[in-house]
């Protein structure tokens, strides 16, 4: 059953009410009814905190783990029934470094080229191209274990691209990588998408990386709690956003006071900062300032700011939590 | 098919690189069995000789001296203490200074004439090993001594008893190992056991390590079939085990001078069966163990069981059925009779077939297990 490209947008990765339970002492639903669709040429970001089910979801879609119920497929191939058709067409970068650490860079690339059935005659050229692309040419003789964290990720990416896949599955590829290398890694992904039209599913705990995707699924406790373009997700924020820096000694007092004010939808704490979602930024800014002054709480840096992915995400999680506690009561 | 072969050879070459890069481990893997072979061959002797002897001789006559001489001349005992009382002998036994004590009553010659001679032999029972040798040796020597006495008396009286003084003369012939060299017993068995450990630990460690590294997950995400991965691992470890076998046997033949009497081609075929049986046990171990440490711990247990229950040192015949059963699931139990049979006795298949059948069964289990063990998924 191969999906044929009839429409402009072709669903490459599909999940329908996908459920994955782990049974040990108790049943854990790591993936709890996930439905998503990634179209050809899209970069889909699976964003969520640790333990949200990102890795399990990626593994089930790739057929590395069995599923409990629901459906998933890549390029029309069912994850469970046709795992090898999928693996011949998909590149996968696992979360930890999963390349043999005592092989050199080029030995690793040759190993994965062979496991992917790349003809020997084509290997030299392909490996040289990918080393060039990832900037690893000068490290080709180095033992993988001695590469820096960022270079290891780039090598894993190069190995996953060796067989010219149509789809890339990246499981937290930038976890534990320095900011510069993260930026470089994302630049590589953008190039791949732009030049080769690769469909990319990438999971990450970093909100700033979400902005680089054109579709986002926010995953929390095994469920996609929101999905859409970054703009759509940010639009889910409850109103406009104010930032302020209250007197650190009276932080809790300030937090409670602002929460009780009219027009305030939600207050989030960011270290010593408070982010306040309000219905009208200009009007509430003045009201907050005057109520704090009344209580003799000094405040600085009170200003309206543009909501980021992070605020939207935390707000969505807070609502999710409220809804859950609401239903259990 | 071409791709399948390409994938298997990729895994073989990868594992060969692992072995080459980690040459410390490779060296240890090959050298440790050789060192163990030397240690065991030189230290593990089954007949204790030169046991320290204490004598409390109350007679000090020709007969008593002749008896003590017969003990020390046998090579089994060295006179370590001339005691002046029985208590002194017991103290020496307590201290571990001697392993055997002999108390000779006063006037031994007169006792002999009246045929009432009694010797007291004291043995250290806490050392079961030398006890066995000392007991056997001292009994035999004392009996020979007392049998010689009537002959002597006859001769002194001018009579010749000739050859038939004693009604039964036993003629014991040790087959296959005429000089009763312990090495003929030890070397083949130890070689078999070392080979087994080499194969079991080698393959189990590499599989578990790959899982610990996470490489197993990455490999699973490629079109490489799990069966191809396992075959790709069996090949280098099979080759390495066969190489190690040749090294150990070459040492046994050239260094220790243990003869190789049987058919070498037959031996190689059966050794290959044995190595693949051991790899089968190693594959099973890799499914039970989740860390390399667990592999080593279980490996140590297998080593101990191989020493105790497989006929390597202790005969399996007097063992209770359940320890025999435990021995049966270790390939080395079936290979020890084969290696001893072919090397020392020079026998062929007609004598060894029950053991060969057992090894063939192990390999059938391996063939059945391989697809079961090669899981398509991580869970």
Interface residues (C-beta under 8 A of the other chain):
Chain A: X22 X59 X62 X63 X64 X65 X66 X83 X84 X87 X88 X90 X92 X94 X96 X97 X98 X99 X100 X101 X102 X103 X107 X110 X111 X112 X114 X115 X116 X117 X143
Chain B: X2 X3 X6 X7 X9 X10 X11 X13 X14 X17 X18 X21 X22 X210 X213 X214 X215 X217 X218 X219 X220 X221 X222 X223 X224 X225 X376 X377 X378 X379
